[in-house]
Amino acid sequence: MADWGMKPQGNAYGQPGGVEWFSSSGATTYGSYGAYSAPGSGYGGASGNAYEDEPPLLEELGIDIGAIFLKTRAVLLWRFNSRYLDDLDMGGALIFVFVLAGLQLLMGKLHFGVTLGWGVVFSIMLWFMLRQLVGSEGAEAKNLDLYGCCCVVGYSMLPLVVYNAMAILIPKGPLSLVAAVLCTVWAALTASRIFARRCPPLGELRGIIMYPCLLAYSTFALLMLY
């Protein structure tokens, strides 16, 4: 056949001649559309340690499980002189609120919204009352902010968590009622002692502080009794 002066312009795959359609570096070229490189492929020298350098999720959220355990032990063992009670955190308070609601769920009572809502309302009311007792100015008022009151209310629910755990095993009756009363008084006394530690001028007013705490924690105990 006659040669019309034309050279082959493609290969067997229909690609332009001289164009590499596969490379060992992970890039593929399809005609004139350019190259495509698979992300995350180790051939092109991409680092696969991007996620390994990320801090743990609990650390990013500011939740220290070890510190929460130490604060929990101080509350349950009545160690109100412990320095861990000076820096309570919201993470532990929320954990105990949800544990309390979760234990009630095991009894067939869905009270997550009620428990969280009552806890917030009680914290706001208690914060307002304490600020009226010590004043809104001065060094004592700095330790009685709304955030601190929410943390104290949450950690003081630990006796009620203990009671709810026992109520799953104890049938309703006089024994369950006595346990509810004891744990409610324990929780109210715990809250008043922690507030007195955080604000020393409240040390002589613990009886006044304990009364609203006793009323509030009684409502949480009634959620389990009825």
C-alpha positions as CSV (number, residue, x, y, z in Angstrom):
1,M,0.0,0.0,0.0
2,A,1.0,3.5,-0.6
3,D,2.4,5.5,2.3
4,W,0.6,8.8,2.5
5,G,3.4,10.3,4.7
6,M,1.4,9.7,7.9
7,K,2.7,8.1,11.0
8,P,0.7,6.1,13.5
9,Q,-0.8,8.5,16.1
10,G,-2.2,6.1,18.6
11,N,-1.7,2.8,20.3
12,A,-3.9,-0.2,20.6
13,Y,-6.0,1.4,23.4
14,G,-6.9,4.4,21.4
15,Q,-4.7,6.8,23.3
16,P,-2.3,9.3,21.7
17,G,1.1,7.9,20.9
18,G,3.8,8.6,23.4
19,V,1.4,9.3,26.2
20,E,1.8,7.2,29.3
21,W,-1.6,6.0,30.4
22,F,-0.5,4.3,33.6
23,S,2.3,5.2,35.9
24,S,3.6,3.4,39.0
25,S,3.2,6.6,41.0
26,G,-0.5,6.2,41.2
27,A,-1.4,8.7,38.4
28,T,-3.5,7.8,35.4
29,T,-3.8,9.9,32.3
30,Y,-6.7,9.6,30.0
31,G,-6.1,11.4,26.8
32,S,-6.2,15.2,27.1
33,Y,-8.3,15.2,30.3
34,G,-5.2,15.3,32.4
35,A,-4.0,13.0,35.2
36,Y,-5.9,11.6,38.1
37,S,-4.1,10.6,41.3
38,A,-5.9,8.5,43.8
39,P,-5.9,10.3,47.2
40,G,-4.3,8.5,50.1
41,S,-2.2,6.2,47.8
42,G,1.2,5.5,49.2
43,Y,2.9,5.6,45.9
44,G,3.1,9.3,45.6
45,G,4.7,9.8,48.9
46,A,1.5,11.0,50.6
47,S,1.6,10.7,54.4
48,G,-0.8,8.3,56.0
49,N,-0.2,9.6,59.5
50,A,-2.6,12.6,59.3
51,Y,-5.1,11.0,61.7
52,E,-2.5,9.5,64.0
53,D,-1.4,13.0,65.0
54,E,-4.9,14.1,66.1
55,P,-5.5,14.3,69.9
56,P,-8.0,11.9,71.4
57,L,-11.7,12.9,71.3
58,L,-12.1,13.1,75.1
59,E,-9.1,15.4,75.3
60,E,-10.5,17.7,72.6
61,L,-13.8,17.9,74.6
62,G,-12.0,18.7,77.8
63,I,-13.1,15.5,79.6
64,D,-10.5,14.0,81.9
65,I,-11.7,10.5,83.1
66,G,-8.9,10.2,85.7
67,A,-9.8,13.6,87.3
68,I,-13.6,12.7,87.2
69,F,-12.8,9.5,89.0
70,L,-10.9,11.3,91.8
71,K,-13.7,13.8,92.2
72,T,-16.2,11.1,92.4
73,R,-14.3,9.3,95.1
74,A,-14.0,12.5,97.1
75,V,-17.8,13.0,97.0
76,L,-18.7,9.4,97.8
77,L,-16.2,9.1,100.6
78,W,-17.1,12.5,102.1
79,R,-13.6,13.9,101.6
80,F,-14.8,17.5,101.4
81,N,-11.3,18.8,102.2
82,S,-10.0,17.3,98.9
83,R,-8.5,19.8,96.5
84,Y,-10.3,18.1,93.6
85,L,-13.6,19.6,94.7
86,D,-12.3,23.1,94.0
87,D,-12.3,22.5,90.2
88,L,-15.4,20.5,89.3
89,D,-16.1,20.1,85.6
90,M,-19.3,20.0,83.5
91,G,-18.3,16.7,81.8
92,G,-18.5,14.7,85.0
93,A,-21.8,16.4,86.0
94,L,-23.4,15.6,82.7
95,I,-22.2,12.0,82.9
96,F,-23.9,11.5,86.3
97,V,-27.1,13.1,85.0
98,F,-27.3,10.8,82.1
99,V,-26.4,7.8,84.2
100,L,-29.2,8.7,86.6
101,A,-31.6,8.9,83.6
102,G,-30.2,5.7,82.2
103,L,-30.9,3.8,85.4
104,Q,-34.4,5.0,85.4
105,L,-34.7,3.8,81.8
106,L,-34.0,0.3,83.0
107,M,-37.1,0.6,85.1
108,G,-39.1,1.6,82.1
109,K,-39.2,5.3,82.8
110,L,-38.0,7.7,80.1
111,H,-36.9,10.8,82.1
112,F,-33.9,12.1,80.2
113,G,-35.4,15.4,79.3
114,V,-37.0,15.8,82.8
115,T,-33.8,15.0,84.6
116,L,-31.7,17.4,82.5
117,G,-34.3,20.1,82.5
118,W,-34.9,20.0,86.3
119,G,-31.2,20.0,86.9
120,V,-30.7,23.2,84.8
121,V,-33.6,25.0,86.4
122,F,-32.5,24.0,89.9
123,S,-29.0,25.2,89.2
124,I,-30.2,28.6,88.0
125,M,-32.5,29.0,91.1
126,L,-29.7,27.9,93.5
127,W,-27.2,30.2,91.8
128,F,-29.6,33.2,92.1
129,M,-30.2,32.4,95.8
130,L,-26.5,32.1,96.6
131,R,-25.6,35.3,94.9
132,Q,-28.2,37.1,97.0
133,L,-26.7,35.6,100.2
134,V,-23.1,36.6,99.4
135,G,-23.6,39.5,97.0
136,S,-22.7,39.8,93.4
137,E,-19.4,41.4,93.9
138,G,-16.2,40.4,95.8
139,A,-13.9,37.5,95.7
140,E,-16.5,35.1,97.1
141,A,-18.9,35.6,94.2
142,K,-16.3,34.5,91.7
143,N,-16.7,30.9,92.9
144,L,-20.5,31.0,92.7
145,D,-20.9,31.4,88.9
146,L,-23.7,29.6,87.0
147,Y,-21.2,27.1,85.5
148,G,-19.9,26.2,89.0
149,C,-23.4,25.7,90.4
150,C,-24.3,23.4,87.5
151,C,-21.2,21.3,88.2
152,V,-21.9,21.1,92.0
153,V,-25.5,20.1,91.3
154,G,-24.4,17.4,88.9
155,Y,-21.7,15.9,91.2
156,S,-24.1,16.0,94.2
157,M,-26.4,13.7,92.3
158,L,-24.0,10.8,93.0
159,P,-26.0,9.6,96.1
160,L,-29.1,9.5,93.9
161,V,-27.2,7.5,91.3
162,V,-26.4,5.0,94.1
163,Y,-30.0,4.9,95.1
164,N,-31.3,4.3,91.6
165,A,-28.8,1.4,91.2
166,M,-30.1,-0.2,94.4
167,A,-33.7,0.5,93.5
168,I,-33.3,-1.8,90.5
169,L,-32.6,-4.7,92.8
170,I,-34.7,-3.7,95.8
171,P,-38.5,-4.1,95.5
172,K,-40.7,-1.1,96.2
173,G,-41.6,-0.9,99.9
174,P,-40.5,0.5,103.2
175,L,-36.8,-0.4,102.6
176,S,-36.8,1.4,99.2
177,L,-38.4,4.5,100.8
178,V,-35.9,4.6,103.6
179,A,-33.0,4.3,101.1
180,A,-34.5,7.1,99.1
181,V,-34.7,9.4,102.1
182,L,-31.2,8.7,103.2
183,C,-29.7,9.2,99.7
184,T,-31.7,12.4,99.3
185,V,-30.4,13.8,102.6
186,W,-26.9,12.7,101.6
187,A,-27.1,14.5,98.2
188,A,-28.4,17.7,99.8
189,L,-25.7,17.6,102.5
190,T,-23.1,17.0,99.9
191,A,-24.2,20.0,97.8
192,S,-24.2,22.3,100.9
193,R,-20.8,21.2,102.0
194,I,-19.3,21.7,98.5
195,F,-20.8,25.2,98.3
196,A,-19.4,26.0,101.7
197,R,-16.0,24.9,100.6
198,R,-16.1,26.9,97.4
199,C,-17.3,30.0,99.3
200,P,-16.2,30.1,102.9
201,P,-18.8,32.8,104.0
202,L,-21.5,30.2,103.3
203,G,-20.1,27.9,106.0
204,E,-22.5,29.3,108.6
205,L,-25.4,29.1,106.2
206,R,-25.3,25.5,105.3
207,G,-28.7,24.8,106.8
208,I,-30.3,27.5,104.6
209,I,-28.5,26.1,101.5
210,M,-29.5,22.5,102.4
211,Y,-33.2,23.2,102.5
212,P,-33.7,24.1,98.8
213,C,-31.2,21.3,97.9
214,L,-33.3,18.8,99.9
215,L,-36.4,19.9,98.0
216,A,-34.8,19.6,94.6
217,Y,-33.2,16.2,95.1
218,S,-36.4,14.9,96.6
219,T,-38.1,15.5,93.2
220,F,-35.4,13.3,91.5
221,A,-35.9,10.6,94.1
222,L,-39.7,10.7,93.5
223,L,-39.1,10.0,89.8
224,M,-37.8,6.6,90.8
225,L,-40.3,5.9,93.5
226,Y,-43.4,6.6,91.4
